[in-house]
Amino acid sequence: MSSLPPLVLTPEVNNHLKCSLLQSWQLSSPQEDGSAKYDKLVRKLGTPPLFTTLRTNPMAGRTHKDLLDVVKAEIAKNYNEKGWQEPCIYYHSVVKNLIVVDGRGPDLDLQKHDKQVVVDLACGMAVLRGADVFAQGIMGCPLGMSEEDAVSVYCDVNHTCLKGATKFQEGSMVFVGNGTARVSREKLFCSKESVSGVGISMTQPLFEAPCLTDLCSDLIFPQNLPSVVVGQTLDPKQGETILDMCASPGGKTVHIASLMAEKGRLVALDKSQAKIDKIKKNAENWNLNFIETYPFDARRSCTDSADLCGGPPYPPGMFDRILLDGPCSALGQRPSSNNQMSLKSLKSYPCLQRQLFQQAVKLLRPGGTLVYSTCTITMEENEELVLWALQTFSCLSLATMEPHLGNKGRACAGLSGEDRDKLQLFLPGCDDQISPGTDTIGFFIAKFLKSSS
Ligand SMILES: C[S@@+](CC[C@H](N)C(=O)[O-])C[C@H]1O[C@@H](n2cnc3c(N)ncnc32)[C@H](O)[C@@H]1O
């Protein structure tokens, strides 16, 4: 049970998504009530996963136990300060180097305060995953709100609140918890200086989860479980030449780099310098200095006349392994209350993904491995992309994945049962069991091998 509303999509996107998922479910299990399954999916997408997952740094020179103890101590300190009961914190039983923190919620008994603060959509969604409210995220608060006031925090899911508002209609807002103001209204909206830092510290959130800001950033990297599975599925080896085609902010690049133990060549591309700077910052946090980063349009990353040593473009067959975790419609993100993407925009992704995929196939050496992943749940960007790839490139076949924690791929005409078994789909609401491997964001992974001949 949750007090959070289901994800709201535009009617055209909702219809499109629902039709294509119902069609696929009808193919595989005609008896099943597809509409109920779809409703469950959008309800789940509106809520946060109940587990926070933290990938540990194998290059930190600490033992597993030591890393777990440090993380436990930091989180315990934070929870004790807030007066919360300490959570269960443990290593995932299958995914290597992954610490899991159990969450709690929703707390439906919270008493609401008279003073109401409205935060923007991004801020509200972050609060549901354990963040405090940053001052920039505050849209409105009551006249006379002072530091230390007890307040209730509401998320402006429909973007109806104007900056500086003093009142709002409760019905159009979503309650995300209670907190203590760390900044006054005066400072927020009447001062010439821009205010930064924590604006409301959350004392009684609807969902309890660790606040990840500055949490042991040299030792752990907060990452959703399916994203960690991607790095392990790619299975990078020391000494190899590896390409991360669409790499920013670099969570998976840093994972690959640590698995390579800085031995070999790792190239990370993204489309702008600002995006590359994010990868560099994440690599610096873990003191990983060997990653080559380039701002580059990966749709042009292969050319016949390139040299092997410099930056992009690169010659065909240059890489042992390639990760294509490219642009996607991101409809698997959780929590997500309101996504106003147009159908035109949704439909633009497969074309871009295919252009990037074509380059990846060229750049991969015979015998090499290509991992394709998305954080979305549409058929077109996932199973149908795989079907297109298998039909277009006779050199490609699907490989089984290790670990395989998600479901198999969904049915789509032309994709064999054997191939579906090799895909990995994380579909929220699909599984009644609540575990770190099932209560995740929506995600899709396919692993391809390029034949040696
Ligand atoms: C899903 S995000 C990648 C996340 C990243 N792999 C990680 O784990 O941190 C997709 C990325 O693709 C990048 N992108 C989109 N079009 C691109 C292009 N033509 N060339 C290179 N990167 C592109 C976006 O800028 C975005 O950073």
The ligand as an SDF file (V2000), in Angstrom:
LIG
                    3D

 27 29  0  0  0  0  0  0  0  0999 V2000
   21.8900    6.4680  -19.8550 C   0  0  0  0  0  0  0  0  0  0  0  0
   23.0370    7.7150  -19.9620 S   0  0  0  0  0  0  0  0  0  0  0  0
   24.5370    6.8560  -19.6840 C   0  0  0  0  0  0  0  0  0  0  0  0
   24.7670    6.5200  -18.2500 C   0  0  0  0  0  0  0  0  0  0  0  0
   26.1580    5.9740  -18.0030 C   0  0  0  0  0  0  0  0  0  0  0  0
   26.4110    4.8160  -18.8300 N   0  0  0  0  0  0  0  0  0  0  0  0
   26.3870    5.6450  -16.5590 C   0  0  0  0  0  0  0  0  0  0  0  0
   26.1910    4.4860  -16.1720 O   0  0  0  0  0  0  0  0  0  0  0  0
   26.7610    6.5310  -15.7940 O   0  0  0  0  0  0  0  0  0  0  0  0
   23.1300    7.9920  -21.6880 C   0  0  0  0  0  0  0  0  0  0  0  0
   24.2170    8.9420  -22.0920 C   0  0  0  0  0  0  0  0  0  0  0  0
   24.2770    8.9220  -23.5220 O   0  0  0  0  0  0  0  0  0  0  0  0
   24.8070   10.1660  -23.9130 C   0  0  0  0  0  0  0  0  0  0  0  0
   24.6270   10.3420  -25.3520 N   0  0  0  0  0  0  0  0  0  0  0  0
   23.4820   10.6220  -26.0230 C   0  0  0  0  0  0  0  0  0  0  0  0
   23.7310   10.7010  -27.3470 N   0  0  0  0  0  0  0  0  0  0  0  0
   25.0520   10.4740  -27.5100 C   0  0  0  0  0  0  0  0  0  0  0  0
   25.9130   10.4400  -28.6390 C   0  0  0  0  0  0  0  0  0  0  0  0
   25.4390   10.6470  -29.8720 N   0  0  0  0  0  0  0  0  0  0  0  0
   27.2280   10.1780  -28.4390 N   0  0  0  0  0  0  0  0  0  0  0  0
   27.7120    9.9510  -27.1940 C   0  0  0  0  0  0  0  0  0  0  0  0
   26.9420    9.9850  -26.0910 N   0  0  0  0  0  0  0  0  0  0  0  0
   25.6270   10.2320  -26.2410 C   0  0  0  0  0  0  0  0  0  0  0  0
   24.0300   11.1280  -23.0470 C   0  0  0  0  0  0  0  0  0  0  0  0
   24.6990   12.3620  -23.0020 O   0  0  0  0  0  0  0  0  0  0  0  0
   23.9940   10.3940  -21.7050 C   0  0  0  0  0  0  0  0  0  0  0  0
   25.0270   10.8370  -20.8730 O   0  0  0  0  0  0  0  0  0  0  0  0
  1  2  1  0
  2  3  1  0
  2 10  1  0
  3  4  1  0
  4  5  1  0
  5  6  1  0
  5  7  1  0
  7  8  2  0
  7  9  1  0
 10 11  1  0
 11 12  1  0
 11 26  1  0
 12 13  1  0
 13 14  1  0
 13 24  1  0
 14 15  1  0
 14 23  1  0
 15 16  2  0
 16 17  1  0
 17 18  1  0
 17 23  2  0
 18 19  1  0
 18 20  2  0
 20 21  1  0
 21 22  2  0
 22 23  1  0
 24 25  1  0
 24 26  1  0
 26 27  1  0
M  CHG  2   2   1   9  -1
M  END
$$$$
